[in-house]
Amino acid sequence: MPTIPFSIVDVFAEQRYAGNQLGVFRRAAGLTTEHMQRIAKELNFSETTFILSDEPRDGGYDVRIFTPEREIPFAGHPTLGTAHYIRKNIIGHDVPEVILNLGVGPIPVKWENDGGGLAWMTQKPPGFGTRFTREEIASLFGLEPAQIDERFPVQEVSTGLPSLIVPLRQVSDVQACRVNIERYAEFRPRLQSETLLVFAPGALEPGNDLHARVFVPSLGVPEDPATGSAAGNLAGYLARHRYFGIPDVDLRMEQGYALGRPSLLYLRSRDADDGRVHVQVGGKTFDIANGEWPV
């Protein structure tokens, strides 16, 4: 039976068995879309990636990303984790940058040169979409409207995969969130977003700046332990709305604690004079397992 190589890595982790799990499959050009989807469903991680070829095209590596339910054009932890895999297993030596050709276009991933393993992806400039009132959003999460911070908008933001950004007052409000599936089903037609991000200032771990949770029920992910695409959307939101009173953001966001998968995402953004918000999201990746997958 023919096989293709695959690996499991943990992304946005500070140690193994934390962060967000990712399955990476290599030499996948011979697989159909249906076959890739079945594999992603079998693994049942938040996302699984397929590297189509070991040879770059137009300077980047062609990669497809699947949730357990369907293919998506961009996601954060698959981008960082797959770039890590390509650098280590296909290129075979440390290079400063790897470019992935994704559904949203080329996304570069760069590594810091301090040997710490921290990699940064530059996301597309965010677009700022629909705003919603506290009253119509609170019931989605089992909250009272007063638990949502009225100083900042509840708004959809996208750097490639839209997120609904919901600013809460304190960490305990984030911990209290429970997605009301019936209410969500009713509200879903009004949303462009698949991901729902709630956050608050403060953190459970010293040195971190924000505490966040992300829910993706429409893609078969009740809660995600680390979400780079949504983190990039949030970074753009924080800069555009001057959440900290300035147009520049450089902070650490924790996620995944409700799932027992502590994750750390590094956010940088700048609301520039050219009218665009420049966004980077960083994190570390740890190798977990390698093998051959029968196809």
For each residue, the residues with C-beta under 8 A, 3 or more apart:
1: 294 295
2: 294 295
3: 292 293 294 295
4: 25 26 27 28 31 292 293 295
5: 25 26 27 89 290 291 292 293
6: 23 24 25 26 290 291 292 293
7: 23 24 26 85 89 287 288 289 290 291
8: 21 22 23 24 288 289 290
9: 21 22 24 81 84 85 285 286 287 288
10: 13 16 17 18 19 20 21 22 285 286 288
11: 19 20 21 22 77 78 80 81 84 226 228 283 284 285
12: 19 20 76 77 80 225 226 228 255 256 263 264 265 283 284
13: 10 16 17 18 19 20 226 262 263 264 283 284 285 286
14: 18 19 262 264 284
15: 18 286
16: 10 13 286 288
17: 10 13 288
18: 10 13 14 15 256 261 262 263
19: 10 11 12 13 14 77 225 226 256 261 262 263 264 283 284 285 286
20: 10 11 12 13 45 46 77 224 225 226 227 256 261 263
21: 8 9 10 11 45 46 225 288
22: 8 9 10 11 45 46 47 48 49 77 78 81 82
23: 6 7 8 39 40 43 45 48 49
24: 6 7 8 9 48 49 51 81 82 85
25: 4 5 6 28 31 36 39 48 49 50 51 293
26: 4 5 6 7 51 54 85 89 90
27: 4 5 30 51 53 54
28: 4 25 31 36 50 51 52 64
29: 52 53
30: 27 295
31: 4 25 28 35 36 39 50 295
32: 35 36
33: 36 37 71
34: 37 38
35: 31 32 38 39 295
36: 25 28 31 32 33 39 40 48 50 64 66 71
37: 33 34 40 41 66 70 71
38: 34 35 41 42
39: 23 25 31 35 36 42 43 48 66 293
40: 23 36 37 43 44 45 47 48 66 67 68
41: 37 38 44 68 69
42: 38 39
43: 23 39 40 48 68
44: 40 41 68
45: 20 21 22 23 40 48 68
46: 20 21 22 67 75 77 216 221 224 225 227
47: 22 40 65 66 67 72 75 77 78
48: 22 23 24 25 36 39 40 43 45 65 66 78
49: 22 23 24 25 63 64 65 66 78 81 82
50: 25 28 31 36 63 64 66
51: 24 25 26 27 28 54 61 62 63 82 85 86 90
52: 28 29 61 62 63 64
53: 27 29 57 61 62
54: 26 27 51 90
55:
56: 59 60 61 99
57: 53 60 61 62 101
58: 101 106
59: 56 99 106
60: 56 57 99 100 101 106
61: 51 52 53 56 57 82 86 90 98 99 100 101
62: 51 52 53 57 101
63: 49 50 51 52 78 82 100 101 102
64: 28 36 49 50 52 71 103
65: 47 48 49 71 72 73 74 75 78 102 103
66: 36 37 39 40 47 48 49 50 70 71 72
67: 40 46 47 70 71 72 216 219 220 221
68: 40 41 43 44 45 219 220 221
69: 41 218 219 220
70: 37 66 67 219
71: 33 36 37 64 65 66 67 103
72: 47 65 66 67 75 103 161 194 219
73: 65 102 103 104 160 161
74: 65 79 102 103 104 107 123 124 159 160 161 229
75: 46 47 65 72 78 79 161 227 228 229
76: 12 79 80 121 123 226 227 228 229 230 231 232 265 281
77: 11 12 19 20 22 46 47 80 81 226 227 228 283
78: 11 22 47 48 49 63 65 75 81 82
79: 74 75 76 82 83 100 102 107 109 121 228
80: 11 12 76 77 83 84 109 119 121 228 283 285
81: 9 11 22 24 49 77 78 84 85 285
82: 22 24 49 51 61 63 78 79 85 86 100
83: 79 80 86 87 98 100 109 119 121
84: 9 11 80 81 87 88 119 285
85: 7 9 24 26 51 81 82 88 89 90
86: 51 61 82 83 89 90 91 98 100
87: 83 84 90 91 94 95 98 111
88: 84 85 91 92 287
89: 5 7 26 85 86 92
90: 26 51 54 61 85 86 87
91: 86 87 88 95 98
92: 88 89
93:
94: 87 111
95: 87 91 98
96: 110 111 113
97: 108 109 110 111
98: 61 83 86 87 91 95 108 109
99: 56 59 60 61 106 107 108 109
100: 60 61 63 79 82 83 86 106 107 109
101: 57 58 60 61 62 63 105 106
102: 63 65 73 74 79 105 106 107 160
103: 64 65 71 72 73 74 160
104: 73 74 107 124 160 161
105: 101 102 124
106: 58 59 60 99 100 101 102
107: 74 79 99 100 102 104 121 122 123
108: 97 98 99 121 122
109: 79 80 83 97 98 99 100 119 120 121
110: 96 97 119 120 121 122
111: 87 94 96 97 117 118 119 120
112: 116 118 119 120
113: 96
114: 118
115:
116: 112 284
117: 111 284 285
118: 111 112 114 266 282 283 284
119: 80 83 84 109 110 111 112 282 283 284 285
120: 109 110 111 112 266 268 280 281 282
121: 76 79 80 83 107 108 109 110 228 232 280 281 282
122: 107 108 110 278 279 280
123: 74 76 107 126 159 160 229 232 279 280 281
124: 74 104 105 159 160 279
125: 159 236 276 277 278 279
126: 123 157 158 159 232 233 236 237 240 277 279
127: 157 158 159
128: 155 156 157 236 237 240
129: 155 156 157 158 162 192
130: 155 156 190 191 192
131: 153 154 155 156
132: 136 137 154 155 164 190
133: 136 137 154
134: 137 138 145 146 148 150 154
135: 138 145
136: 132 133 139 187
137: 132 133 134 140 141 148 154 164 166
138: 134 135 141 143 144 145 147 148
139: 136 142 143 180 183
140: 137 179 180 183 184 187 196
141: 137 138 166 177 178 179 180 196 198
142: 139 176 177 178 179 180
143: 138 139 147 148 168 173 176 177
144: 138 147
145: 134 135 138 148
146: 134 169
147: 138 143 144 168 169 173 176
148: 134 137 138 143 145 154 166 167 168 169
149: 152 167 168 169 200
150: 134
151: 167
152: 149 167 241 243
153: 131 167 241
154: 131 132 133 134 137 148 164 165 166 167
155: 128 129 130 131 132 164 165 237
156: 128 129 130 131 162 163 164 165 191 192 193
157: 126 127 128 129 162 163 165 233 234 236 237
158: 126 127 129 161 162 163 192 193 233
159: 74 123 124 125 126 127 229 232 233 236 279
160: 73 74 102 103 104 123 124 229 232
161: 72 73 74 75 104 158 194 195 229 230 233
162: 129 156 157 158 191 192 193 194 195 233
163: 156 157 158 193 194 195 196 197 214 227 229 230 233 234
164: 132 137 154 155 156 191 193 195 196 197
165: 154 155 156 157 197 199 233 234 237
166: 137 141 148 154 196 197 198 199
167: 148 149 151 152 153 154 199 200 243
168: 143 147 148 149 173 174 177 198 199 200
169: 146 147 148 149 173 200
170: 173 174 200 201 202
171: 174 175 200 202 203 204 211
172: 175 176
173: 143 147 168 169 170 176 177 198 200
174: 168 170 171 177 198 199 200 211 212 213
175: 171 172 258
176: 142 143 147 172 173
177: 141 142 143 168 173 174 198 213 215
178: 141 142
179: 140 141 142 184 196 215 217 222
180: 139 140 141 142 183 184
181: 184 185 217
182: 185 186
183: 139 140 180 186 187
184: 140 179 180 181 187 188 217
185: 181 182 188
186: 182 183
187: 136 140 183 184 190 191
188: 184 185 191 218
189:
190: 130 132 187
191: 130 156 162 164 187 188
192: 129 130 156 158 162
193: 156 158 162 163 164 196
194: 72 161 162 163 216 218 219
195: 161 162 163 164 214 215 216 224 227 229 230 233
196: 140 141 163 164 166 179 193 214 215 216 217
197: 163 164 165 166 212 213 214 227 230 233 234
198: 141 166 168 173 174 177 212 213 214
199: 165 166 167 168 174 210 211 212 213 234 253
200: 149 167 168 169 170 171 173 174 210 211 212
201: 170 209 210
202: 170 171 210 211
203: 171 206 207 208 209 210 211 252 254
204: 171 208 211 254 257
205: 208 254 262
206: 203
207: 203 252
208: 203 204 205 211 252 253 254 264
209: 201 203 251 252 253
210: 199 200 201 202 203 234 251 252 253 254
211: 171 174 199 200 202 203 204 208 253 254 255 257
212: 174 197 198 199 200 231 234 253 254 255
213: 174 177 197 198 199 223 255 258
214: 163 195 196 197 198 223 224 227 230 255
215: 177 179 195 196 221 222 223 224
216: 46 67 194 195 196 219 220 221 222 223 224 227
217: 179 181 184 196 220 221 222
218: 69 188 194
219: 67 68 69 70 72 194 216
220: 67 68 69 216 217
221: 46 67 68 215 216 217 224
222: 179 215 216 217
223: 213 214 215 216 258 259
224: 20 46 195 214 215 216 221 227 230 255 256
225: 12 19 20 21 46 255 256 259 261 263
226: 11 12 13 19 20 76 77 255 256 261 263 265 283
227: 20 46 75 76 77 163 195 197 214 216 224 230 231 255
228: 11 12 75 76 77 79 80 121 231 232 265 281 283
229: 74 75 76 123 159 160 161 163 195 232 233
230: 76 161 163 195 197 214 224 227 233 234
231: 76 212 227 228 234 235 253 255 265 267 281
232: 76 121 123 126 159 160 228 229 235 236 267 279 280 281
233: 126 157 158 159 161 162 163 165 195 197 229 230 236 237
234: 157 163 165 197 199 210 212 230 231 237 238 253 267
235: 231 232 238 239 249 267 268 269 279 280 281
236: 125 126 128 157 159 232 233 239 240 269 277 279
237: 126 128 155 157 165 233 234 240 241 243
238: 234 235 241 243 244 249 251 267 269
239: 235 236 242 243 247 248 249 269 270 271 277 279
240: 126 128 236 237 271 277
241: 152 153 237 238
242: 239 245 246 247 271
243: 152 167 237 238 239 249
244: 238 249
245: 242
246: 242
247: 239 242 270 271 272
248: 239 269 270 271
249: 235 238 239 243 244 267 268 269 270
250: 267 268
251: 209 210 238 266 267
252: 203 207 208 209 210 264 265 266 267
253: 199 208 209 210 211 212 231 234 264 265 266 267
254: 203 204 205 208 210 211 212 257 262 263 264 265
255: 12 211 212 213 214 224 225 226 227 231 263 264 265
256: 12 18 19 20 224 225 226 259 260 261 262 263
257: 204 211 254 260 261 262
258: 175 213 223
259: 223 225 256
260: 256 257
261: 18 19 20 225 226 256 257
262: 13 14 18 19 205 254 256 257
263: 12 13 18 19 20 225 226 254 255 256 283
264: 12 13 14 19 208 252 253 254 255 283 284
265: 12 76 226 228 231 252 253 254 255 281 282 283
266: 118 120 251 252 253 281 282 283
267: 231 232 234 235 238 249 250 251 252 253 280 281 282
268: 120 235 249 250 279 280 281 282
269: 235 236 238 239 248 249 277 278 279 280
270: 239 247 248 249 277 278
271: 239 240 242 247 248 277
272: 247 275 276 277 278
273:
274:
275: 272
276: 125 272
277: 125 126 236 239 240 269 270 271 272
278: 122 125 269 270 272
279: 122 123 124 125 126 159 232 235 236 239 268 269
280: 120 121 122 123 232 235 267 268 269
281: 76 120 121 123 228 231 232 235 265 266 267 268
282: 118 119 120 121 265 266 267 268
283: 11 12 13 19 77 80 118 119 226 228 263 264 265 266
284: 11 12 13 14 19 116 117 118 119 264
285: 9 10 11 13 19 80 81 84 117 119
286: 9 10 13 15 16 19
287: 7 9 88 290
288: 7 8 9 10 16 17 21
289: 7 8
290: 5 6 7 8 287
291: 5 6 7
292: 3 4 5 6
293: 3 4 5 6 25 39
294: 1 2 3
295: 1 2 3 4 30 31 35
